[in-house]
Amino acid sequence: MREILTRQRVNTFLTHLLCIIILFILPEIITSLANPGRPIKPWMYTKTFVFLGVFYVNYYWIIERSLDKPKRFIRFFGYNLILILISLGFIYLIWRFKGHFGGKTPLRNHVDPTEWMYLAKAAGILSRDLVMLILVIGFATALRLGDKWIQLDRRRQDMLNSQREEELKNLKSQLNPHFLFNTLNSIYALIAISPQKAQSAVHELSRLLRYVLYDTSATVSLKQELDFIDTYISLMKLRLNSAIKLDVRLDGGKDDNIPVAPLLFITLIENVFKHGIHNPSVPLQISVTATDGVIRCTTSNGLPPADTVTNVETKNTEGGIGLANLRRRLDLIYGNNADLKVDTSDGNYNVSLTINTNSSKLIR
């Protein structure tokens, strides 16, 4: 971590240096090269260090102590006014004693520094340098405030990600006991009917719990999720009577390795067995397929005539679990890339869930 921070600081420094050279120093060099009669000497570019000093004094000190609160902008202008006066005085001394204004060293040629031509030339050059200093200060302020904005945005994004992860954990922790409760109810019903089937159900339940408690992380492969669903359906079949028809299709095809959030489809499949058995004349239909990165889960079961979408969703969301839980998880993980639809227009309870994993960014 320390090496990364050091590398970032070095990169930031080099970036700033390059920008200052291009914006404020390169024009000086080009101007000198455009005047062949003007000799190029190292001391002529001493202003480079003045510009660098003004930039970094602002970037690391003045801005930090002046713009941390809205009402301190007066301090910012005061500090920079003092810095500009010092910088202009330093620049003047450099050119004054290096003969910039007079062509030769003024003291040796007895040039009167009060001569109006001398003063006009000095004022013109210092005015240009004043503009350059103001631009340097503005550049430093823009970069520093931009860096601060990026840092704040990263912190905000980190907080949002932490909140999302925490909420997902809470939703999943609610789902696990809900899933276990429904499965135990099924096993309880089997004990009186067929103890042997109940024993097989307990064995299947142990496999399901191993997956729920130990084998799932932020994402699993679609194949793992389909295997889990297949085991759960096998367990639920034990409580179905022969009059109920069950149509199941689980096919990941070439997309078996697509990463998906675990336990997304189990809520819909639970509801098929929970509510579908009340109308045995309607087949129970479960389908989970994947094509070109798009996962489709559809379920269908019969409803008693009095049931409506609202009633069913209320039944499925006891304690905040069920469809409301699923909708929230889909929104947090997939956003607009997931679409959950419920339809009862034909007298059946039909659910369609489509997830486009091609552009989804799962929480890893």
C-alpha positions as CSV (number, residue, x, y, z in Angstrom):
1,M,0.0,0.0,0.0
2,R,2.8,2.4,0.9
3,E,4.5,1.6,-2.4
4,I,1.3,2.4,-4.3
5,L,0.9,5.8,-2.5
6,T,4.6,6.6,-3.3
7,R,4.1,5.8,-6.9
8,Q,1.0,7.9,-7.1
9,R,2.8,10.9,-5.6
10,V,5.7,10.6,-8.0
11,N,3.3,10.3,-10.9
12,T,1.4,13.4,-9.7
13,F,4.6,15.4,-9.3
14,L,5.8,14.4,-12.8
15,T,2.5,15.2,-14.3
16,H,2.4,18.7,-12.7
17,L,6.0,19.3,-13.8
18,L,5.2,18.4,-17.4
19,C,2.1,20.6,-17.5
20,I,4.0,23.6,-16.0
21,I,6.9,23.2,-18.5
22,I,4.4,23.0,-21.4
23,L,2.2,25.9,-20.3
24,F,4.6,28.4,-18.7
25,I,8.2,27.5,-19.6
26,L,8.1,26.2,-23.2
27,P,6.8,29.6,-24.5
28,E,9.9,31.3,-23.0
29,I,12.2,28.9,-24.7
30,I,10.4,29.2,-28.1
31,T,10.6,33.0,-27.7
32,S,14.4,32.9,-27.2
33,L,14.9,30.5,-30.1
34,A,12.8,32.9,-32.3
35,N,15.3,35.7,-31.6
36,P,18.7,34.4,-32.8
37,G,20.4,37.6,-31.8
38,R,19.4,37.0,-28.2
39,P,21.9,34.8,-26.3
40,I,20.5,31.9,-24.4
41,K,21.9,31.7,-20.9
42,P,20.9,29.3,-18.0
43,W,20.1,32.2,-15.7
44,M,17.5,33.5,-18.1
45,Y,15.2,30.6,-17.1
46,T,15.5,31.2,-13.3
47,K,11.8,32.1,-13.5
48,T,11.1,28.4,-14.0
49,F,11.9,27.8,-10.4
50,V,9.8,30.8,-9.4
51,F,6.8,29.4,-11.2
52,L,7.4,25.9,-9.7
53,G,7.7,27.4,-6.2
54,V,4.4,29.4,-6.6
55,F,2.6,26.3,-8.0
56,Y,3.7,24.0,-5.2
57,V,3.3,26.5,-2.4
58,N,-0.3,26.9,-3.5
59,Y,-0.9,23.2,-4.2
60,Y,0.4,21.9,-0.9
61,W,0.1,24.8,1.6
62,I,-2.1,27.8,0.7
63,I,-5.1,25.9,-0.7
64,E,-5.0,23.4,2.1
65,R,-5.1,26.2,4.7
66,S,-7.3,28.6,2.9
67,L,-10.0,26.7,1.0
68,D,-10.9,24.1,3.6
69,K,-13.9,26.2,4.6
70,P,-16.1,28.5,2.4
71,K,-15.4,31.7,4.4
72,R,-11.6,31.5,4.2
73,F,-11.3,32.6,0.6
74,I,-10.0,36.0,1.8
75,R,-7.1,34.2,3.4
76,F,-6.4,32.5,0.0
77,F,-6.3,35.9,-1.8
78,G,-4.1,37.4,0.9
79,Y,-1.6,34.7,0.9
80,N,-1.3,34.7,-2.8
81,L,-1.0,38.5,-2.9
82,I,2.0,38.3,-0.6
83,L,3.4,35.4,-2.7
84,I,3.0,37.3,-6.0
85,L,4.7,40.4,-4.6
86,I,7.6,38.3,-3.3
87,S,7.9,36.5,-6.6
88,L,7.7,39.7,-8.7
89,G,10.4,41.3,-6.5
90,F,12.6,38.2,-6.9
91,I,12.1,38.2,-10.7
92,Y,12.9,42.0,-10.9
93,L,16.1,41.5,-8.9
94,I,17.2,38.7,-11.3
95,W,16.6,40.7,-14.4
96,R,17.8,44.0,-12.8
97,F,21.3,42.6,-12.0
98,K,21.5,40.3,-15.1
99,G,21.1,43.1,-17.6
100,H,17.7,42.0,-19.0
101,F,16.2,45.5,-19.1
102,G,19.2,47.3,-20.4
103,G,20.8,44.7,-22.6
104,K,23.9,44.9,-20.3
105,T,24.4,45.1,-16.6
106,P,22.8,48.4,-15.7
107,L,25.2,49.1,-12.8
108,R,28.2,48.8,-15.0
109,N,26.9,51.1,-17.7
110,H,25.5,53.7,-15.3
111,V,21.9,53.2,-16.7
112,D,19.5,55.3,-14.6
113,P,16.9,52.9,-13.3
114,T,14.4,55.8,-13.2
115,E,14.6,56.5,-16.9
116,W,11.1,56.3,-18.3
117,M,12.0,53.8,-21.1
118,Y,13.7,51.6,-18.6
119,L,10.7,51.7,-16.3
120,A,8.2,51.1,-19.1
121,K,10.1,48.1,-20.3
122,A,10.4,46.8,-16.7
123,A,6.7,47.4,-16.1
124,G,5.8,45.5,-19.3
125,I,7.9,42.5,-18.5
126,L,6.7,42.4,-14.9
127,S,3.1,42.7,-16.1
128,R,3.6,39.7,-18.3
129,D,5.1,37.8,-15.4
130,L,2.2,38.9,-13.2
131,V,-0.2,37.3,-15.6
132,M,1.9,34.2,-15.7
133,L,1.9,34.0,-11.9
134,I,-1.9,34.4,-11.8
135,L,-2.2,31.6,-14.4
136,V,0.1,29.4,-12.3
137,I,-2.0,30.0,-9.2
138,G,-5.2,29.3,-11.1
139,F,-3.7,26.1,-12.5
140,A,-2.6,24.9,-9.1
141,T,-6.0,25.7,-7.6
142,A,-7.9,23.9,-10.4
143,L,-5.7,20.8,-10.0
144,R,-5.9,20.7,-6.2
145,L,-9.6,21.2,-6.1
146,G,-10.0,18.6,-8.8
147,D,-7.9,16.1,-6.8
148,K,-10.0,16.9,-3.7
149,W,-13.2,16.3,-5.7
150,I,-11.9,13.0,-7.0
151,Q,-11.0,11.9,-3.5
152,L,-14.4,12.9,-2.1
153,D,-16.1,11.0,-5.0
154,R,-14.0,7.9,-4.3
155,R,-14.9,8.1,-0.6
156,R,-18.6,8.5,-1.5
157,Q,-18.4,5.6,-3.9
158,D,-16.6,3.4,-1.3
159,M,-19.3,4.2,1.2
160,L,-22.0,3.4,-1.3
161,N,-20.3,0.1,-2.1
162,S,-19.9,-0.7,1.6
163,Q,-23.6,0.0,2.1
164,R,-24.5,-2.1,-0.8
165,E,-22.4,-5.0,0.3
166,E,-23.8,-4.8,3.9
167,E,-27.4,-4.6,2.6
168,L,-26.8,-7.6,0.3
169,K,-25.4,-9.6,3.3
170,N,-28.5,-8.7,5.3
171,L,-30.8,-9.7,2.5
172,K,-28.9,-13.0,2.1
173,S,-29.0,-13.6,5.8
174,Q,-32.8,-13.2,5.7
175,L,-33.0,-15.5,2.8
176,N,-31.2,-18.4,4.4
177,P,-33.5,-19.0,7.3
178,H,-36.5,-18.4,5.1
179,F,-35.3,-21.1,2.7
180,L,-34.5,-23.4,5.6
181,F,-37.9,-22.9,7.1
182,N,-39.8,-23.8,3.9
183,T,-37.6,-26.9,3.4
184,L,-38.1,-28.1,7.0
185,N,-41.9,-27.7,6.5
186,S,-41.7,-30.0,3.5
187,I,-39.7,-32.6,5.4
188,Y,-42.1,-32.4,8.4
189,A,-45.0,-33.2,6.0
190,L,-43.1,-36.2,4.6
191,I,-42.4,-37.7,8.0
192,A,-46.0,-38.7,8.5
193,I,-46.4,-39.9,4.9
194,S,-43.1,-41.7,4.2
195,P,-40.3,-41.9,6.8
196,Q,-38.0,-43.3,4.1
197,K,-38.6,-40.3,1.9
198,A,-38.1,-38.0,4.9
199,Q,-34.7,-39.6,5.4
200,S,-33.8,-39.0,1.8
201,A,-35.0,-35.4,2.1
202,V,-32.8,-34.8,5.1
203,H,-29.8,-36.0,3.1
204,E,-30.7,-33.7,0.2
205,L,-31.2,-30.8,2.7
206,S,-27.7,-31.3,4.0
207,R,-26.3,-30.9,0.5
208,L,-28.4,-27.7,0.1
209,L,-27.2,-26.3,3.4
210,R,-23.6,-27.0,2.4
211,Y,-24.1,-24.9,-0.7
212,V,-25.9,-22.1,1.1
213,L,-23.5,-21.9,4.0
214,Y,-20.1,-22.8,2.6
215,D,-20.0,-22.9,-1.2
216,T,-21.5,-19.6,-2.0
217,S,-19.6,-16.3,-2.2
218,A,-20.4,-13.0,-3.9
219,T,-20.7,-14.9,-7.2
220,V,-21.0,-18.5,-8.3
221,S,-21.1,-20.1,-11.7
222,L,-24.4,-20.6,-13.4
223,K,-23.7,-24.4,-13.3
224,Q,-23.4,-24.3,-9.5
225,E,-26.6,-22.5,-9.2
226,L,-28.4,-24.9,-11.6
227,D,-27.1,-27.9,-9.6
228,F,-28.4,-26.4,-6.4
229,I,-31.8,-25.7,-8.0
230,D,-31.9,-29.3,-9.3
231,T,-31.2,-30.7,-5.9
232,Y,-33.9,-28.5,-4.4
233,I,-36.5,-29.6,-7.0
234,S,-35.6,-33.2,-6.3
235,L,-36.3,-32.6,-2.6
236,M,-39.6,-30.8,-3.3
237,K,-40.7,-33.7,-5.6
238,L,-40.9,-36.0,-2.6
239,R,-43.9,-34.1,-1.3
240,L,-45.8,-33.9,-4.6
241,N,-48.6,-36.3,-5.3
242,S,-49.0,-38.1,-8.6
243,A,-51.8,-35.7,-9.8
244,I,-49.5,-32.8,-10.0
245,K,-47.4,-32.5,-13.2
246,L,-44.0,-30.9,-13.1
247,D,-42.2,-29.5,-16.1
248,V,-38.5,-28.6,-15.4
249,R,-35.9,-27.3,-17.8
250,L,-32.4,-26.3,-16.5
251,D,-30.0,-25.6,-19.2
252,G,-27.0,-23.3,-19.0
253,G,-25.7,-24.4,-22.4
254,K,-22.4,-22.8,-23.4
255,D,-22.9,-20.2,-20.6
256,D,-22.4,-22.6,-17.7
257,N,-19.5,-20.6,-16.4
258,I,-21.3,-17.2,-16.3
259,P,-20.9,-15.6,-12.8
260,V,-24.2,-15.0,-11.1
261,A,-25.2,-13.9,-7.7
262,P,-26.2,-17.0,-5.6
263,L,-29.7,-17.9,-4.6
264,L,-31.4,-15.5,-7.0
265,F,-33.9,-18.0,-8.5
266,I,-34.7,-20.0,-5.4
267,T,-37.4,-17.6,-4.2
268,L,-39.3,-18.0,-7.4
269,I,-39.0,-21.8,-7.4
270,E,-40.0,-22.0,-3.7
271,N,-43.2,-20.1,-4.6
272,V,-44.0,-22.6,-7.4
273,F,-44.1,-25.5,-4.9
274,K,-45.6,-23.5,-2.1
275,H,-48.6,-22.1,-4.0
276,G,-48.9,-24.4,-7.0
277,I,-50.0,-27.4,-5.1
278,H,-53.3,-25.7,-4.2
279,N,-54.4,-26.1,-7.8
280,P,-53.2,-29.5,-9.0
281,S,-55.0,-29.2,-12.3
282,V,-52.4,-26.7,-13.6
283,P,-48.9,-28.0,-14.3
284,L,-45.9,-26.6,-12.4
285,Q,-43.4,-25.1,-14.8
286,I,-39.8,-24.1,-14.0
287,S,-37.3,-23.0,-16.6
288,V,-33.8,-21.6,-16.2
289,T,-31.8,-21.1,-19.4
290,A,-29.0,-19.0,-20.7
291,T,-28.1,-17.8,-24.2
292,D,-25.4,-15.3,-25.2
293,G,-25.0,-14.1,-21.7
294,V,-28.7,-13.6,-21.0
295,I,-30.2,-15.7,-18.3
296,R,-34.0,-16.3,-18.3
297,C,-35.9,-17.8,-15.4
298,T,-39.6,-18.4,-15.9
299,T,-42.0,-20.1,-13.5
300,S,-45.7,-20.8,-13.7
301,N,-48.2,-22.3,-11.3
302,G,-52.0,-22.3,-10.8
303,L,-53.7,-19.9,-8.4
304,P,-57.0,-20.2,-6.5
305,P,-59.5,-17.9,-8.2
306,A,-59.6,-15.4,-5.3
307,D,-55.8,-14.8,-5.4
308,T,-54.4,-11.6,-7.0
309,V,-51.0,-10.4,-7.6
310,T,-51.1,-8.3,-4.5
311,N,-52.2,-11.2,-2.3
312,V,-49.6,-13.5,-3.7
313,E,-46.8,-11.0,-3.3
314,T,-47.9,-10.4,0.3
315,K,-47.7,-14.1,1.0
316,N,-44.3,-14.4,-0.5
317,T,-42.8,-11.5,1.5
318,E,-43.5,-12.6,5.0
319,G,-41.0,-10.8,7.3
320,G,-39.7,-8.8,4.3
321,I,-38.6,-12.0,2.5
322,G,-39.7,-13.2,-1.0
323,L,-40.3,-11.1,-4.0
324,A,-39.5,-7.8,-2.3
325,N,-36.2,-9.2,-1.1
326,L,-35.5,-10.5,-4.6
327,R,-36.3,-7.2,-6.3
328,R,-34.0,-5.4,-3.9
329,R,-31.1,-7.8,-4.5
330,L,-31.6,-7.5,-8.3
331,D,-31.6,-3.7,-8.1
332,L,-28.4,-3.6,-6.0
333,I,-26.5,-6.2,-8.1
334,Y,-27.7,-5.8,-11.6
335,G,-29.6,-2.5,-11.7
336,N,-31.3,-2.0,-15.1
337,N,-29.7,-5.2,-16.4
338,A,-32.3,-7.3,-14.6
339,D,-36.1,-7.4,-15.3
340,L,-38.6,-9.1,-13.1
341,K,-42.2,-9.4,-14.3
342,V,-45.3,-11.0,-12.6
343,D,-48.4,-11.7,-14.6
344,T,-51.7,-13.4,-13.5
345,S,-53.8,-12.4,-16.5
346,D,-54.5,-16.0,-17.6
347,G,-55.5,-17.2,-14.1
348,N,-52.0,-18.6,-13.5
349,Y,-49.2,-17.0,-11.6
350,N,-46.4,-16.4,-14.1
351,V,-43.1,-14.9,-13.3
352,S,-40.3,-14.0,-15.7
353,L,-36.9,-12.9,-14.7
354,T,-34.3,-11.8,-17.3
355,I,-30.7,-11.0,-16.4
356,N,-28.3,-9.6,-18.9
357,T,-24.8,-10.4,-17.6
358,N,-23.0,-8.9,-20.6
359,S,-22.9,-5.4,-19.1
360,S,-23.5,-6.3,-15.5
361,K,-20.9,-5.4,-12.8
362,L,-21.3,-7.8,-9.9
363,I,-20.0,-7.1,-6.5
364,R,-17.0,-9.4,-6.1
